[in-house]
Amino acid sequence: MTENEYRAWVRQYAASIGLDPNLAESTWKQESGGGLDTSQKGPDLTRGRGNAIGPWQVVPYYHPNFPADGNPVEQGKYAMNYLKEVGPAGYYGRGQVMPGQPSTEEYVQQVQSRAVGLGNGQGGNSMESDSPLSNPSLLASLGILPQA
């Protein structure tokens, strides 16, 4: 799956669970720059509890059900469902800020500002209507989107 295909999937999956697609895409871009590497490790900001990993930078220590060995779709589903549940501030966390990292308020501002830009068409390529990823029935049959 290419980054553009994954971006299209992120937006469709977010919409299917009632999460703002712009917020979902912005969070993914904030966390990994829009990457797909499921083994990507962030800095250890958890005081010895392990690194955040993957495209969505989730810390398995705090999320034991996170599919750490999963593919980008599995990790994305987990992350977006969690994001929907807790919002951007809860997703980032509200603990003590480590040196060189944004505060929770700064993180939320960064994510929301990018999301507004995405909503105005400033965030990258839009999904082409003839793309297989624009077909919700196909995505549901592949298990990428919930069945209608």
C-alpha positions as CSV (number, residue, x, y, z in Angstrom):
1,M,0.0,0.0,0.0
2,T,1.4,3.4,-0.9
3,E,1.2,6.4,1.3
4,N,-1.5,7.9,-1.0
5,E,-3.5,4.7,-0.8
6,Y,-3.1,4.7,3.0
7,R,-4.1,8.3,3.2
8,A,-7.3,7.5,1.3
9,W,-8.0,4.6,3.6
10,V,-7.4,6.7,6.7
11,R,-9.9,9.2,5.5
12,Q,-12.5,6.6,4.6
13,Y,-12.1,4.6,7.8
14,A,-12.2,7.7,10.0
15,A,-15.5,8.7,8.3
16,S,-16.9,5.2,8.7
17,I,-16.4,5.4,12.5
18,G,-17.6,9.0,12.9
19,L,-14.2,10.6,13.3
20,D,-13.3,13.7,11.3
21,P,-11.1,12.5,8.4
22,N,-9.1,15.7,8.5
23,L,-8.4,15.2,12.2
24,A,-7.4,11.6,11.6
25,E,-5.1,12.4,8.7
26,S,-3.6,15.3,10.6
27,T,-2.9,13.1,13.7
28,W,-1.2,10.5,11.5
29,K,1.0,13.1,9.9
30,Q,1.8,14.7,13.2
31,E,2.9,11.4,14.6
32,S,5.0,10.0,11.7
33,G,5.0,12.5,9.0
34,G,2.6,10.4,7.1
35,G,4.8,7.2,7.1
36,L,3.8,3.6,7.0
37,D,6.6,1.9,8.9
38,T,5.0,-0.2,11.6
39,S,8.4,-0.6,13.4
40,Q,9.2,3.1,13.4
41,K,10.3,4.0,16.9
42,G,9.8,7.4,18.4
43,P,12.0,8.7,21.2
44,D,11.6,7.1,24.6
45,L,9.4,9.7,26.3
46,T,7.8,7.3,28.7
47,R,10.4,7.1,31.4
48,G,11.5,3.6,30.6
49,R,8.1,2.2,29.5
50,G,9.2,1.8,25.9
51,N,9.0,3.8,22.7
52,A,6.0,4.9,20.7
53,I,5.9,2.8,17.5
54,G,4.4,2.7,14.1
55,P,2.7,5.3,11.9
56,W,0.5,6.4,14.8
57,Q,3.2,6.4,17.4
58,V,1.3,4.4,20.1
59,V,3.1,3.2,23.2
60,P,2.3,-0.6,23.7
61,Y,3.0,-0.4,27.4
62,Y,0.0,1.9,27.8
63,H,-2.0,0.1,25.1
64,P,-1.6,-3.6,25.6
65,N,-4.2,-4.4,22.9
66,F,-2.4,-2.3,20.3
67,P,-1.4,-4.6,17.4
68,A,2.4,-3.8,17.7
69,D,3.2,-6.5,15.2
70,G,0.3,-5.6,12.9
71,N,0.2,-3.9,9.6
72,P,-0.5,-0.2,9.1
73,V,-4.3,-0.8,8.6
74,E,-4.5,-2.8,11.9
75,Q,-2.5,-0.2,13.7
76,G,-4.5,2.6,12.1
77,K,-7.8,1.1,13.1
78,Y,-6.7,0.9,16.7
79,A,-5.3,4.4,16.7
80,M,-8.3,6.0,15.1
81,N,-10.7,4.3,17.4
82,Y,-8.7,5.5,20.4
83,L,-8.5,9.0,18.9
84,K,-12.2,9.1,18.5
85,E,-12.7,8.0,22.1
86,V,-10.3,10.5,23.7
87,G,-9.7,13.3,21.2
88,P,-6.3,14.8,20.3
89,A,-5.4,15.9,23.8
90,G,-6.1,12.5,25.2
91,Y,-4.3,10.8,22.3
92,Y,-1.1,12.8,23.0
93,G,-1.4,12.6,26.8
94,R,-1.5,15.1,29.5
95,G,1.6,14.1,31.6
96,Q,4.7,16.1,32.2
97,V,6.2,17.3,29.0
98,M,9.7,16.0,28.2
99,P,12.3,18.6,27.0
100,G,12.0,19.4,23.3
101,Q,8.4,18.1,23.0
102,P,5.3,20.2,22.6
103,S,2.9,20.7,25.5
104,T,-0.5,19.0,25.1
105,E,-2.0,22.4,24.2
106,E,0.7,22.9,21.5
107,Y,0.2,19.4,20.1
108,V,-3.6,20.0,19.9
109,Q,-3.1,23.3,18.2
110,Q,-0.6,21.8,15.7
111,V,-3.0,18.9,14.9
112,Q,-6.1,21.1,14.6
113,S,-4.3,23.7,12.5
114,R,-3.2,21.0,10.0
115,A,-6.7,19.5,10.0
116,V,-8.2,22.9,9.0
117,G,-5.7,23.1,6.2
118,L,-6.7,19.6,5.0
119,G,-10.3,20.6,5.1
120,N,-9.5,23.5,2.8
121,G,-7.8,21.2,0.3
122,Q,-4.3,22.2,1.4
123,G,-3.2,18.9,2.7
124,G,-2.0,16.9,-0.2
125,N,-3.5,14.8,-3.0
126,S,-7.2,14.1,-2.9
127,M,-8.5,10.6,-3.5
128,E,-9.4,10.0,-7.1
129,S,-12.9,8.8,-7.6
130,D,-11.8,6.0,-9.9
131,S,-9.4,4.6,-7.3
132,P,-10.3,1.2,-5.9
133,L,-10.0,2.8,-2.5
134,S,-13.0,5.1,-3.3
135,N,-15.2,2.0,-3.4
136,P,-16.6,1.3,0.2
137,S,-18.1,-2.0,-0.9
138,L,-14.7,-3.3,-2.0
139,L,-13.0,-2.0,1.2
140,A,-15.7,-3.7,3.3
141,S,-15.2,-7.0,1.5
142,L,-11.5,-6.8,2.2
143,G,-12.1,-6.2,5.9
144,I,-10.7,-2.6,5.7
145,L,-14.1,-1.0,6.4
146,P,-16.9,-2.3,8.5
147,Q,-19.7,-4.1,6.6
148,A,-22.7,-1.9,6.0
